[in-house]
C-alpha cells in the first residue's frame, strides 16, 4: 500500500512540476516551488521503486521495472541540471510527463521475471553505471531533437518556440551530457566484460553487439568533436544513432526475451 501511495505521489508531483516549469521557466519563487515538487517526485519515485527492485530473491530488472528505474535516473539528472542553472527547462517539460508515464506502466504491469540473484559488487556497479549512462544519453538525445527542431525553424526564418534556449546553449548541454555518458558507458562495458561466462546462456550476444556498436558511434562523435569541431546536424545524427543502438541493446533485447519469447 505504501509503495502504491509513493508511486501515485510521484506521478502527481512529476506532472505538477512539468506544468509549473512550463508556466514559470524563469528564476523566481514559482520556480523554486516547481523544483521542490520535482525533488518530492524523485524522492517518492525512489521510495516506490526500491521495494520492487531490491527484493529478497535479488535485483529485479524486468522490462517495466527497468524502464521505471531509468526514468527515475532521468528525473534525478534533470533535477540536478536545473539546480545547477543549466538551460534544460524545455527538456524537463517534455521529459517529466514521460517519467510519470513510466511509473504508471510499472504500476499497471508489475513483473518479476528477470530477478538476478547473488549479484557481486562489480556487477552491481556495472549495472548502475549502465543505467546512469543510458539515462544521460536519453536526455542528450531529446536535446538533440530540440536542437534539430530549432535549427530547422531558424533556417526557414520561422520563430522558435519561446521556451527553447539559444542554440549554442542547447548544443553545449548536449555535448556535456554525451561526454559524461560516454565515459560511464566505457567503464560499464569494461566491468561487464569481466562477468561474461557464457554469451549464449546469458542471452548477451545481441546486447553486446548493439552496445559495442553504440560505443563506436559515440567514440566517433567524441573524437570528431575534439579533433574536427563537429557540431550541428552532424553531431545530432551521431547522438540519435548511438542512442538508438543503445536502446536496442538494452530494452530491445529485454522486450523480445520477456514479452515475446517469455524467457528470462
Secondary structure by P-SEA (a helix, b strand, c coil): caaaaaaaaaaaaaaaaaaaaaacccccaaaaaaaaaaaaaaaaaaaaacccccccccccccaaaaaaaaaaaaaaaaaaaaaaccccaaaaaacaaaaaaaaaaaaaccccccccccccaaaaaaaaaaaaaaaaaaaaaaaaaaaaaaaaaaaaccccccccccaaaaaaaaaaaaaaaaaaaaaaaaaaaaacccccccccaaaaaaaaaaaaaaaaaaaaaaccccccaaaaaaaaaaaaaaaaacaaaaaaaccccccc
